[in-house]
Amino acid sequence: MRRNGVGMGGDTSGREPTVLAFSPAGRVLVLLGPALAGVLVAVLAPILARWLAGVHFPVLGVVWRVAGAVDTWWEVAVQVLILAVAGALISVEIVRRSTRVTVGAGEVRLRTGDREVAVPRPQIDFVFMDGGFLVILDRESRRLFHGEPQADSGPLQKTFMEYGYPWHDADPFTGLYRPWTPGGEQLPVAVEAVLSARAVALRKKAPREAAELRDSLEKLGYAVRDDGDRQLWRPLVRS
């Protein structure tokens, strides 16, 4: 059995891969929840707004009166349609950015939207959850995958451990991370340049550019993670 980084034993070479995706209840919640929430807001907001219109708030009183002005059936119907469509778009975005994980004896397949990557078992040395994200690292502690899984952490942990993957309860390298400040560390010039460029990419909300710069840092021997607006760095560590 593997606990805190040691996996379960057992021969899984002949076992069929296990697919980890939304549970039935989770799928219903993701696909219908935002649209239903939009409908409820569209129907109830005018009623609540009219009730609160008399409350004397300098700014919010105006907001309540504007929202409460939606009082005919067709205005409510238009509002319902708009918010239901907005909710449906939110559902599409949740499905698009979340990852279906397929765990097999020889590899892990990760499908996010239309993109699928396969990570061979020999490359995987660390698997853990970091907040709501699944993280897979190689022997050099380089990031092989980082994404939002469709399945909950419990089924993920159980399945990875059943197949003998090196599951950890948390990031084993958390204590090595240090906050980056421009020119504040004795880092190589090339590393400072990449971190500076990545800081600009984060401010510009350019995730693809930030990801590419993360890869550049790993080629230079350093890992980086984000803590709000801060970048945290650490040297790569060989297991």
N, C-alpha and C positions, 0 to 999 in steps of 0.2 A: 504494500500500500504506500501511496505517496501523500505526505502531508507537508505543507510548507516547503514545497520544492522537490518532493520525492514522489514518483507516480505509482499507481497500482500495477501489480504484476499481472501475468496472464498472457496467453498467446492470442493476439487479435489479428494475426496475419490473414486468416480466412474470413474475417468478419466483414460484413457489408458496411460501407461508410454510413455515418449518422448525420442527418441533415438537421441543423438547428436554425429554426426560423421563428416567425411570430407564432405564439400559441393561438388556438381558435379565438379565445376571448380577446387576446391582444390584437389580432388581425381585425376583428370587428371594431375594437376601440380605435385603432389607427385609421381604418377606412371610413368609418361613419362618425366617430366622435367629434372631430372638428366641424364637420358640416352641421351636425345636430346642435352643437354648441352655438354655431352661428345663427341657426333658426331660433333657438331659445332667446338669444340676445336680441334678435330683430323683433321678436314678438313682445318680450317682457320689458325691454329698455324704454319704449315710449310710455308704458304704464307706470313704471317706476319713476321716470323723469317727471311726469305730470304730478305724481305724489310729492316729489322733492322740489318742485318748482317754487314752492313757497318758502323753502329754507333759505335764509339770508346769508349766502356766501357771496362775496364780491364778484368772483369769477365763475364759480360753479353754478350759481343761480342762472346765469345766462346759458350755460351748457344744458342745464335741465330743461329750460324753456325751449331751446332749439330742438332737443331730442323729443320733448313732449309734443311738439308741433306735428309729428307724424301720427295722425289720428284717423285717416281714412283707410279702408281696406286695401285699396290699390297701392297706397304709399307703403303700408306694412308689407304687402306682397312683394313690392320691388326691393324693399330692404331685406326681406327674407331671401330672395333670389341672390342678391349681391353677397350677403354674408354666407350663404350656403356654398356658393361658388368659391368664395375665399377659403372656406373651410376645406373644400375638396382639393384646392390647390395646395393647402398645407399638408393634407394627407399624401398627395403625390410627392411632395418634397421629402416627407418623412420616409416614405418607401424608397425613394431614389437614393437617399444618402445612407440608409441603413444597410447592413451587411448580413447576408445569409451565409452561415458557416457550415461547411461540410467537413467532418472529421473522419479521416480514414487511417488505416494502419500505416500507409506509406506517404501520405501527404495531407495537407489541409487546403481546402479550396474555399476561397472567399469571394463572394459575388456581391458587388455593390452597384446597383443600377444595371447598366449594360456591360460593366467591366468585371472580369473575373480573373483572379490571380491564383496560382497554385504554388504552395510552399512545400517543398519536399521535407519529409520528416528529419533527415540528417542535418538540415540547416537550422532546425528549431532547438534552442537551448533554454528559452525563458518564455512562459506564457502567463499572463496575469491581467487582471482588470485594473484600470486606472480611472477611477470615477465611473462613468458610464461607458468607457471605451475599452475595447479588447486590444491588447498589445502583444505582439510576438517579436522577440528579439533573437538574433543569431548568437553564435559563440563569442563573437567580438562585441556583443551587446549593441549591435546595430539594429535599428528598427526595420523589421521585415513587413510589419503591418500595424496600423493604428486606425481603428474605426469603430463606429457604433453598431454593435451586433443587434440583430432582431431578437435573439433569445436573451433570457435573463441570465444573470451571472451564475445562479445555482446550476441549471442544466449545462451551461458551458463548462463549469469546473468539473462536474461529474463526468461529462463525456470525455473531456481531454484527459482526465485522470484514468478513466477506464481504458483508453487507448495507450496509456503509458507515456503521455507527453509531460514535459517538466513544468507542471503548473505551480505557480507561486501565489500566495495570498495577497501580495502587494508587490510593487516595484522593488526589486532587491537592490537597486542602485539609488534609491531616494536620497540617502545620506551623502552621496557624492555631488549632488547638484549644488551649484552656487549661482547667485544672481549676477547677471552681467550688467556692468556699467561701462559706458564708453571710456576706454583708456584707463579703467580702474584696475585691471588685472594684467599680470605679466603673461599674456597670451601671445602666441605668434602673430605677426603682422597680418598674415593671410587670414587667420581665424578672426581677428578683430574686424577685418574688412568684410568678411562674410556676415558676421553678426550685425554689423552696422547696416549692411544692405538689407538683411532680413528684418531689422527693426523698421526700416522704411516700408518694406512690403507689408508688414503687419499693420502699420498705421494706414496704409492705402487699402486695407482689406483685400489683399491679393493672395489668397490661400495657395494658388498653384505656384506662384513665384516663391512664396515662403517655403513650400514643400521642396522645391528644387534647391533652394539654398540650404535646407536641412541636409539634403543628400550631399551637397558640397562640403558641409561641415564634417559629415561622417567620413568622407574621403580624406579629410585632414586629420582624422583621429579624435573627433569630438562629437558628443551628442547634445541635443538641445531640446528643451520642452518649454511650453508657454504656461505662465501663471498670470492670467489676466493680461495686462499689457507688458509684463516683464518676461524676459527670456532667461531661462536657467540653463546653465551649461555644465557638462562634466566630461572628463576624458573617457574614451572607450575603454572597456575592461574585458580582457579575455578570460573566459571561464575555465 
